[in-house]
Structures are given as structure tokens and as C-alpha cells.
Amino acid sequence: MDYHFKTPEDLEIENELEKAKIKSSFFYSGIFVSCLWLIQFIQFALKMNFSSSGILPRNISGIPGIFLSPLIHADFSHLVSNSLTLFLLLFGIFYFYRTSVIKVFFIIYFVPGILVWLFARQSYHIGASGIVYGFAAFLFFSGVFRKDKRSIALSLLIVFLYGGMVWGILPTDPAISFESHFFGAVTGIICAFIYRKNDPPPVYEWEEESEIENFENDNYDDGKEPEDAEIEDDADPNDFKR
């Protein structure tokens, strides 16, 4: 088995890549959330209500809402309640699941809206809550399906921070689109299963060292021939007393 020990140059390159990874994750997550705020400010400045551009189930005029509804919020308090959570969850997907993030983003963005249009109550459905639930479910169940240390740790963090969100998939408030939450969560779970083999976890230096030690221990040679290490049948029991 061959092992590669990282040089200072290797570590420097890794650090630069890590910084770039953090910056890009922050940038794209921030851009998306900023778009939501820009739309809300436009709605406020023009004194207009964009709610009619949301999803109206089983109505032709409501089809554009599949694209538009996650961008529209009833008021600033509605947007504030979604913004930080959305940013953190999207950052997590961009940072930890980089080869899956584009596919996961668009699936979770559109599929819950399609399901809401097909099956939800006859009312306008707006807000980014559906994709928030989709991202949270994806991050949590990615840890369940992958079972690697990094993904499991991230799943536990999601439970700690957003475990209370599970109640949002129940019809507890007629003014809340629990259908968006439910279909978002289901879509996130499906994405986590489909892409469970993407983005394998990185191998850290301390894990490589541990593997080397285990390999060396497994191949330890005490210098004796196999027959020398056996206990002979006629050996004197007193030889083994302390």
C-alpha cells in the first residue's frame, strides 16, 4: 500500500482551495438571499402585492408561480424568518456537496412547486419555506444515507438547529402552506438518496496516519518462525508461572 505524506506546498494549496470553497459558498448563498430581499424592496417601494404571482393549484394562471413563488414573500417579517435559515442551509450544501449542489438546488426549487400546484389547497402559495424544508431534509438525510462521519455530524447539527421545523409539515395554521413544507421535505429526502454516493468525504491527515499505524501493526514481525511461537504439548507448566 502506498502512502503520500503532504508537503508544506501541498498544505498551502489545500488551504487556498479551502478558502476559495468557503468564499464561493458564501457568495452564491448570499446572492440568492439578496435576490429575495431585492424583490421584497421592489414590492414595498412600488406598494404592490406580488402574492397573485404565487402558485394557484390546478389553475393555468398559477403555473408561473412554480418559478416565482419562492421569490415572493408576504412581508418583511416573512422574509426575515426565512433568510438566515435559507442562507445557512444553502451554504452547507454548496460547501459540503459541491458536485451535487446545482442539481439538488434546481430539483428542490421546482419539484415542490409542481407538487403544490397539483395537490395543494386552492389558495396562493408563496415564500421560500418549501425550499428551506427541502435543503434541511437533504442535509439531514444525506448523513443518514451516507453514514460517513462528516455527514452524520452535519445531520446532528441540523437536528440541533432546526429540529423544531418538523412541526411545519403539519396543518397547524390555515395561513401557512404546510403543503410546501411537506413536499419540500419529501423532495429533499429523495435528493439525499439519489445523490448519496456523490461527494465522498475527504480523507484527513490524522485519518491517514491512523491507517498507516493499523497497517504496520497488522504486519508486525517478531522475528520468530511460526513453529517457534507455538506452545509445545510437553512444555512444563511451571515455565509459564510468573
Order of alpha helices (4+ residues) and beta strands (2+ residues): alpha-alpha-alpha-alpha-alpha-alpha-alpha-alpha
